[in-house]
Amino acid sequence: GVRPLKDKTFIYDLAANKWSPASDNPSFGSDAHSAFVYDSNANACLLFGRKGGNYSKEPWTLSVYDIANDKWEVVDVQGDPLPQNETVAGYYDPAHNAFVIYCGRSAQTYVYRHKK
């Protein structure tokens, strides 16, 4: 498994039953202040969050973690801009190949597809 925690990422090795550090993520990862999913179509993890956490003044960003290369990258989103100033929840829908982000304050739903 892969898990972001604040600005750090950890990888879980099932065989060794051990967590180990990976590349630092570009935004804050927390179950209460971000949305983090595994995109099975892209074989990558997607993180919607902001540097410093939910109460930060930094903009929300969407980042992708390339599992095979242990590399994070901020996504240059094309189309509608990312929601800002939100409380969020999210999930990955494999049937539609979409990262769905629900924005609590504005009651909007934002959908992102990383790879076709």
HELIX and SHEET records of a PDB file:
SHEET    1   A 3 VAL A   2  LEU A   5  0                                        
SHEET    2   A 3 LYS A   8  ASP A  13 -1                                        
SHEET    3   A 3 LYS A  18  PRO A  21 -1                                        
SHEET    1   B 4 ALA A  35  ASP A  39  0                                        
SHEET    2   B 4 ALA A  44  GLY A  49 -1                                        
SHEET    3   B 4 THR A  61  ASP A  66 -1                                        
SHEET    4   B 4 LYS A  71  VAL A  74 -1                                        
SHEET    1   C 3 VAL A  88  ASP A  93  0                                        
SHEET    2   C 3 ALA A  98  CYS A 103 -1                                        
SHEET    3   C 3 GLN A 108  TYR A 112 -1                                        
END                                                                             
